[in-house]
């Protein structure tokens, strides 16, 4: 396969389609050179153009994509689709110019047409919410694997088809990438695909051209108010996924006010889950046992259906994520008893039962950077987590408190150039729910990192004046400070970086993996 941008998954054997028919079918205007006979792909990145592609030149904040028409032509583009402004920029490239007033609004349907993704699609699952989307996606993929189903997955952390995995750049890819990925999944005989769906993906039309079989909602909490003016506007963006043109069925956790509101306002058939036995929900989640490395739970549903299983993960919130994944599968047509059998009886990769004396019943899942335990059998327990919102802090810290008698040391920072309104709550929650706080830099981007740290520290001190607080700018030094405060049986929660492998400062991405650095520090201290 030709070299391409590492964030794109494309079909190995694309089926060419008639470009003149595309122009006619979509009612586009054509200017300039004659339109080529066929098109085999579509992209919005001039760096990702492959021979036979339609290049889409979108207007950006700094540049118009049509400015790169010449580069797209040299890479093998057969035409450019753009707006009137872009047409003026692209006409001298010699490429046929196809014009529509709002190219972004056409991307999803256009990509679906080019890649034929409506033909024999896999069962499509979409997961949205503020926290837990990535975890639910991985849990869905894991259960499908245990059921013997070939599945693909697209999350904040990675995109995966079979053994091929690439690092994600966005929580949800652009529409052109999603449809290319779905076409690649079809080639790999993928029978189910799981997509993490951000609010931005919905409002920016990245999931256009897709109708999900089942969508799930985890929660809605304080985050992304730099993109959405109010929580209500943020909610409306999420609620759009629960419309008939987006999905066929939905599953909603109704423990919070926003979940209850979504259940009341959804325009598709809906099933609800609650952790409150007295709530008006079809499914009830009961926590049986919480440990530092595993949570056991029972899920009770309509018609006296019951499933008891576990997840090798910290916290009842992870059990709730697992419950959402299980009910989404039931809503897609899987039998609950078949799911229970797959989770609680050992199987090989093809779904055949096997004898395995080391088998531990439950969902066999690994979720990178989500309350991921990176420590060993000795010393403090260390979790690396992606949580970077007030509610995520509460869920994880309260879960840790329930499974440890030791001290909790909380290490965190706050994103620069991202929703500053949540920072004071983050600092206050960290102080209230931990025994010692270490504040460090976390992607300060264009902001002054010292100013970000000061907001977090002031909020922590205001919440708990006598809390032990350390300010250490460098993340590597900060983790070693946290480790120096911990003893056997204590817990360190390093919240923020999760699976990421970089630290963004002043426009530069500096290589940094919190997981790798924590393991190195534990080794230095003789704990690994």
KOLVEXLO-659829 format. One record per residue (C-alpha): residue in three letters; y, z, x. Coordinates in steps of 0.05 Angstrom, whole numbers, padded with zeros to 5 digits, always signed. Each point is the difference from the previous one (the first is absolute). Example, Ala and Ser with C-alpha at 12.3 -4.5 7.8 and 13.67 -1.06 7.14 Angstrom:
# residues 2
ALA-00090+00156+00246 SER+00069-00013+00027 
END
This chain:
# residues 528
UNK+00000+00000+00000 UNK+00071-00015+00024 UNK+00042+00058+00026 UNK+00043+00033-00053 UNK+00040+00062-00014 UNK-00047+00060+00005 UNK+00022+00026-00068 UNK-00028-00060-00038 UNK-00071-00011-00025 UNK-00011-00072-00022 UNK-00059-00041-00025 UNK-00041-00030+00056 UNK-00011-00063-00039 UNK+00060-00012-00045 UNK-00007-00051-00056 UNK+00059-00049+00002 UNK+00039-00011-00064 UNK+00046-00057-00020 UNK+00071+00016+00019 UNK+00030-00052-00048 UNK-00039+00034-00056 UNK+00027+00068+00021 UNK+00071-00026-00004 UNK-00014-00030-00068 UNK-00039+00059-00029 UNK+00054+00050+00019 UNK+00059-00044-00018 UNK+00031+00004+00069 UNK+00055-00047+00026 UNK-00016-00043+00060 UNK+00050-00022+00053 UNK-00003-00036+00066 UNK-00062-00029+00032 UNK-00060-00022-00043 UNK-00047+00056-00020 UNK-00065+00004+00038 UNK-00065-00013-00036 UNK-00032+00069+00007 UNK+00016+00073+00015 UNK-00051+00052+00023 UNK+00040+00064+00008 UNK+00066+00034-00012 UNK+00040+00051+00040 UNK+00070+00031+00002 UNK-00003+00012+00075 UNK+00016-00057+00048 UNK-00042+00037+00052 UNK-00061-00003-00046 UNK+00003-00074-00017 UNK-00065-00038+00009 UNK-00011-00075-00005 UNK+00001-00022-00073 UNK+00043+00058-00024 UNK+00057+00001-00049 UNK+00054+00042+00034 UNK+00043+00041-00048 UNK+00070+00014+00025 UNK+00027+00062-00033 UNK+00071+00028+00007 UNK-00002+00065+00039 UNK+00050+00055+00015 UNK+00018-00030+00068 UNK-00028-00071+00001 UNK-00022-00053-00049 UNK-00072-00019+00011 UNK+00017-00073-00007 UNK+00036+00005+00067 UNK-00069-00001+00032 UNK-00022-00065-00034 UNK-00003-00036+00067 UNK-00046+00053+00030 UNK-00043-00003-00063 UNK-00005-00076+00007 UNK-00021+00005+00073 UNK-00055+00049-00020 UNK-00028-00049-00051 UNK+00035+00014-00066 UNK-00004-00059-00048 UNK+00061+00021-00042 UNK+00049+00056-00012 UNK+00014+00034-00066 UNK+00068+00034-00005 UNK+00063+00008-00042 UNK+00062-00043-00001 UNK+00032+00036+00059 UNK-00064-00006+00039 UNK-00006-00074-00017 UNK+00066-00014+00036 UNK-00026+00037+00062 UNK-00069-00034-00001 UNK+00016-00072-00018 UNK+00012-00023+00073 UNK-00069+00026+00021 UNK-00033-00062-00028 UNK-00046+00042-00044 UNK-00005-00016-00074 UNK+00043+00052-00034 UNK-00024+00029-00066 UNK+00053+00039-00038 UNK-00002+00055-00052 UNK+00056+00050-00017 UNK-00040+00063+00016 UNK-00058-00015+00048 UNK-00023+00073+00003 UNK-00013+00000-00075 UNK-00045-00060+00009 UNK-00041+00026+00059 UNK-00056+00035-00036 UNK-00017-00055-00049 UNK+00010-00052+00055 UNK-00047+00036+00048 UNK-00052+00010-00055 UNK+00003-00075-00014 UNK-00007-00020+00073 UNK-00056+00049+00017 UNK-00035-00006-00069 UNK-00005+00075-00005 UNK-00009-00002-00075 UNK-00066-00037+00009 UNK-00058+00049+00003 UNK+00041+00060+00022 UNK-00031+00066+00022 UNK+00008+00062-00044 UNK+00071+00022+00018 UNK+00021+00073+00005 UNK+00073+00021+00011 UNK+00023+00070+00017 UNK+00072+00025-00006 UNK+00036+00067+00003 UNK+00043+00037+00051 UNK-00056+00037+00036 UNK-00074-00014+00005 UNK+00000-00076-00007 UNK-00033-00013+00067 UNK-00052+00055-00010 UNK-00020-00027-00069 UNK-00006-00070+00029 UNK-00047+00024+00055 UNK-00040+00042-00048 UNK-00009-00060-00046 UNK-00023-00043+00057 UNK-00048+00054+00025 UNK-00032+00010-00068 UNK-00007-00076-00010 UNK-00034-00003+00068 UNK-00048+00055-00021 UNK-00014-00039-00063 UNK-00019-00060+00043 UNK+00062-00040-00019 UNK+00036-00043+00052 UNK+00073+00021-00005 UNK+00066-00016+00034 UNK+00058+00047+00007 UNK+00075-00003+00013 UNK+00038+00065+00015 UNK+00059+00027+00037 UNK-00046+00011+00060 UNK-00040-00064+00003 UNK-00028-00061-00034 UNK-00075-00009+00004 UNK-00050-00054-00019 UNK-00070+00017+00022 UNK+00002+00015+00075 UNK+00069-00032+00010 UNK+00058+00049-00001 UNK+00074-00010+00015 UNK+00057+00050+00002 UNK+00047-00001-00060 UNK+00075-00011+00005 UNK+00016+00014-00073 UNK-00034+00045-00051 UNK-00010-00062-00042 UNK+00003-00069+00033 UNK+00046-00056-00022 UNK-00028-00043-00057 UNK-00016-00057+00047 UNK-00043+00047+00043 UNK-00034+00033-00059 UNK-00025-00066-00029 UNK-00021-00025+00069 UNK-00038+00065+00010 UNK-00034-00007-00068 UNK-00021-00071+00017 UNK-00029+00026+00065 UNK-00037+00054-00038 UNK-00030-00053-00046 UNK-00028-00035+00062 UNK-00030+00066+00022 UNK-00034+00010-00068 UNK+00042+00062-00014 UNK-00015+00024-00071 UNK+00055+00052-00006 UNK+00068+00007+00032 UNK+00043+00062+00004 UNK+00076-00006+00009 UNK+00049+00056+00012 UNK+00062-00017-00042 UNK+00068+00028+00019 UNK+00059+00003-00047 UNK+00036-00049+00046 UNK-00059-00048-00006 UNK+00010-00001-00076 UNK+00076-00008+00000 UNK-00001-00050+00057 UNK-00052-00044-00034 UNK-00054+00008+00054 UNK-00056+00007-00051 UNK+00022-00058-00044 UNK-00057-00048-00018 UNK-00050+00057-00004 UNK-00030+00035-00061 UNK-00037+00063+00020 UNK-00064+00019-00036 UNK+00016+00074+00007 UNK+00062+00036+00026 UNK+00006+00073+00017 UNK+00059+00049+00004 UNK-00001+00062+00044 UNK+00067+00034-00009 UNK+00075-00009+00006 UNK+00041+00046+00044 UNK+00065+00001+00039 UNK+00000-00060+00047 UNK+00032-00069+00009 UNK+00065+00020-00033 UNK+00035-00043+00052 UNK-00032-00061-00035 UNK+00003+00026-00072 UNK+00062+00034-00028 UNK-00036+00054-00040 UNK-00070+00026-00012 UNK+00002-00036-00067 UNK+00014-00067+00033 UNK-00056+00015+00050 UNK-00047+00016-00057 UNK+00017-00065-00037 UNK-00018-00039+00063 UNK-00069+00033+00001 UNK-00009-00007-00075 UNK+00007-00075+00005 UNK-00070-00002+00029 UNK-00027+00025-00067 UNK+00021-00061-00040 UNK-00047-00053-00028 UNK+00024-00054+00047 UNK-00017+00045+00060 UNK-00065+00035-00019 UNK-00055+00003-00052 UNK-00015+00075+00002 UNK+00030+00062+00031 UNK-00019+00071+00022 UNK+00054+00054+00007 UNK-00001+00071+00027 UNK+00042+00038-00051 UNK+00010+00066+00037 UNK+00074-00015+00008 UNK+00056-00019-00047 UNK+00003-00072+00026 UNK-00075-00011-00010 UNK+00005+00026-00071 UNK+00059-00046-00013 UNK-00036-00060+00029 UNK-00061+00015-00044 UNK+00046+00001-00061 UNK+00038-00064+00018 UNK-00054-00044+00030 UNK-00012-00065-00036 UNK-00072-00010+00024 UNK-00063+00039-00019 UNK+00002+00065+00038 UNK-00045+00058+00022 UNK+00027+00067+00023 UNK-00022+00054+00050 UNK+00024+00072+00007 UNK-00018+00060+00042 UNK+00018+00044-00060 UNK-00060+00011-00046 UNK+00048+00012-00058 UNK+00039-00064+00010 UNK-00006-00058-00049 UNK-00037-00046+00049 UNK-00065-00040-00005 UNK-00024+00024+00068 UNK+00005+00069+00031 UNK-00006+00016+00074 UNK-00027+00068+00021 UNK+00000+00024+00072 UNK-00065+00033+00019 UNK+00012+00016+00074 UNK+00054-00011+00051 UNK-00013+00001+00075 UNK+00040-00024+00060 UNK-00044-00062+00005 UNK-00027-00012-00070 UNK+00019+00008-00073 UNK-00054+00002-00055 UNK+00019-00015-00071 UNK-00026-00016-00070 UNK+00027-00055-00044 UNK-00011+00007-00075 UNK+00012-00059-00046 UNK-00009-00026-00070 UNK-00068+00003-00034 UNK-00019+00060+00044 UNK-00003-00042+00063 UNK+00001+00042+00063 UNK+00001-00015+00075 UNK-00002+00051+00056 UNK+00013-00023+00071 UNK+00044+00013+00060 UNK+00049-00032+00049 UNK+00000+00016+00075 UNK+00074+00014-00005 UNK+00048+00059-00006 UNK+00029+00020-00067 UNK-00005-00005-00075 UNK+00051-00056+00001 UNK-00052-00041+00037 UNK-00050+00017-00054 UNK+00051-00025-00051 UNK+00006-00064+00040 UNK-00075-00007-00001 UNK-00002+00013-00075 UNK+00050-00055-00011 UNK-00041-00048+00041 UNK-00064+00017-00038 UNK+00032-00008-00069 UNK+00031-00066+00021 UNK-00069-00025+00018 UNK-00027+00024-00068 UNK+00057-00037-00035 UNK-00018-00063+00038 UNK-00071+00003-00027 UNK-00041+00043+00048 UNK-00046+00052-00030 UNK+00017+00072+00018 UNK-00074+00018+00011 UNK-00007-00059+00048 UNK+00061+00025+00038 UNK-00028+00070+00003 UNK-00067-00026+00026 UNK+00034-00042+00053 UNK+00042+00059+00024 UNK-00055+00052+00000 UNK-00061-00039+00025 UNK-00001-00033+00070 UNK+00003-00076+00000 UNK+00005-00053+00054 UNK+00057-00051+00003 UNK-00035-00044-00052 UNK-00005+00057-00050 UNK-00075+00012+00011 UNK-00023+00072-00003 UNK-00023+00028+00067 UNK-00026+00066+00029 UNK+00054+00034+00041 UNK-00009+00074+00016 UNK+00072+00004+00026 UNK+00030-00028-00063 UNK+00057+00041-00032 UNK+00011-00016-00073 UNK+00069-00024-00019 UNK+00048-00057+00012 UNK-00009-00027+00070 UNK+00072-00015+00018 UNK+00047+00000+00059 UNK+00074-00003-00014 UNK+00043-00010+00062 UNK+00057+00048+00008 UNK-00007+00035-00067 UNK-00012+00074+00014 UNK-00044-00027+00056 UNK-00032+00055+00041 UNK+00005-00018+00073 UNK-00022+00068+00030 UNK-00069+00021+00021 UNK-00045+00060-00013 UNK+00042+00047+00042 UNK+00073+00020-00003 UNK+00050-00013-00056 UNK-00012-00051-00054 UNK+00047-00059+00007 UNK+00016-00048-00056 UNK+00041-00064+00009 UNK+00030-00022-00066 UNK+00043-00057-00027 UNK+00036+00045-00050 UNK+00075-00007+00005 UNK+00026+00025-00067 UNK+00010+00069-00030 UNK-00058-00005-00048 UNK-00047-00024+00055 UNK+00020+00061+00041 UNK-00015+00047-00058 UNK-00068-00031-00016 UNK-00025+00002+00071 UNK+00028+00068+00020 UNK-00026+00034-00063 UNK-00068-00031+00012 UNK-00001+00025+00072 UNK+00020+00070-00022 UNK-00060+00004-00047 UNK-00050-00015+00056 UNK+00027+00040+00059 UNK+00014+00072+00017 UNK+00038-00019+00062 UNK+00072-00021+00011 UNK+00026-00068-00021 UNK+00046-00036+00050 UNK+00038-00058-00032 UNK+00024-00057+00045 UNK+00042-00055-00031 UNK+00063-00042+00000 UNK+00035-00046-00049 UNK+00009-00075-00002 UNK+00067-00028+00021 UNK+00031-00053-00046 UNK-00045+00024-00057 UNK+00018+00042-00061 UNK+00039+00058+00032 UNK+00002+00038-00067 UNK-00070+00027+00011 UNK+00011+00031+00069 UNK+00026+00068-00022 UNK-00060+00009-00047 UNK-00047-00019+00057 UNK+00030+00052+00046 UNK+00000+00055-00052 UNK-00072-00014-00022 UNK-00025+00000+00072 UNK+00032+00068+00012 UNK-00025+00031-00065 UNK-00072-00024+00005 UNK-00014+00007+00075 UNK+00004+00056+00051 UNK+00036-00039+00055 UNK+00040-00064-00001 UNK+00009-00052+00055 UNK+00051-00054-00015 UNK-00003-00065+00040 UNK+00024-00072-00004 UNK-00037-00047-00047 UNK+00025-00072-00001 UNK+00075+00016+00005 UNK+00014-00075+00001 UNK+00076-00011+00001 UNK+00018+00072-00018 UNK+00018+00055+00048 UNK-00066+00038+00007 UNK+00035+00066+00015 UNK+00037-00004-00067 UNK-00066-00011-00037 UNK-00032+00059+00035 UNK+00060+00044-00016 UNK-00006-00013-00075 UNK-00074+00018+00001 UNK+00010+00063+00042 UNK+00060+00024-00041 UNK-00040-00009-00065 UNK-00060+00037+00030 UNK+00044+00059+00023 UNK+00035+00003-00067 UNK-00067+00003-00036 UNK-00032+00052+00046 UNK+00051+00031+00048 UNK-00051+00035+00043 UNK-00049-00058+00006 UNK-00019-00018+00071 UNK+00031-00069+00012 UNK-00002-00044+00062 UNK+00040-00063+00012 UNK-00033-00049+00049 UNK+00026-00071-00003 UNK-00057-00036+00037 UNK-00062-00005-00044 UNK-00048+00009+00058 UNK+00035+00064+00024 UNK+00006+00023-00072 UNK-00075-00004-00012 UNK-00013+00040+00063 UNK+00050+00052-00023 UNK-00037+00005-00066 UNK-00066+00005+00037 UNK+00027+00056+00044 UNK+00015+00041-00064 UNK-00071-00008-00027 UNK-00062+00041+00013 UNK-00073-00006-00021 UNK-00003-00006-00076 UNK+00073-00022-00009 UNK+00019-00067-00030 UNK+00050-00051+00025 UNK+00025-00052-00051 UNK+00035-00058+00033 UNK+00032-00036-00059 UNK+00032-00068+00001 UNK-00031-00049+00051 UNK-00070-00004-00030 UNK-00035-00064+00022 UNK+00062-00031+00032 UNK-00001-00019+00074 UNK+00075-00003+00014 UNK+00064+00041+00000 UNK+00062-00039-00022 UNK+00065+00016+00036 UNK+00063-00042-00003 UNK-00036-00063-00020 UNK-00055+00008+00052 UNK-00073+00016-00017 UNK-00025+00045+00055 UNK-00076+00005+00004 UNK-00022+00068-00026 UNK-00062+00023-00037 UNK+00003+00071-00026 UNK-00076+00000-00007 UNK-00012-00020+00072 UNK+00054+00045+00027 UNK-00027+00060-00038 UNK-00069-00012+00027 UNK+00028-00005+00071 UNK+00038+00065-00009 UNK-00061+00036-00027 UNK-00039-00025+00059 UNK+00054+00025+00048 UNK-00005+00069-00032 UNK-00075+00000+00006 UNK-00012-00004-00075 UNK-00034-00068+00003 
END
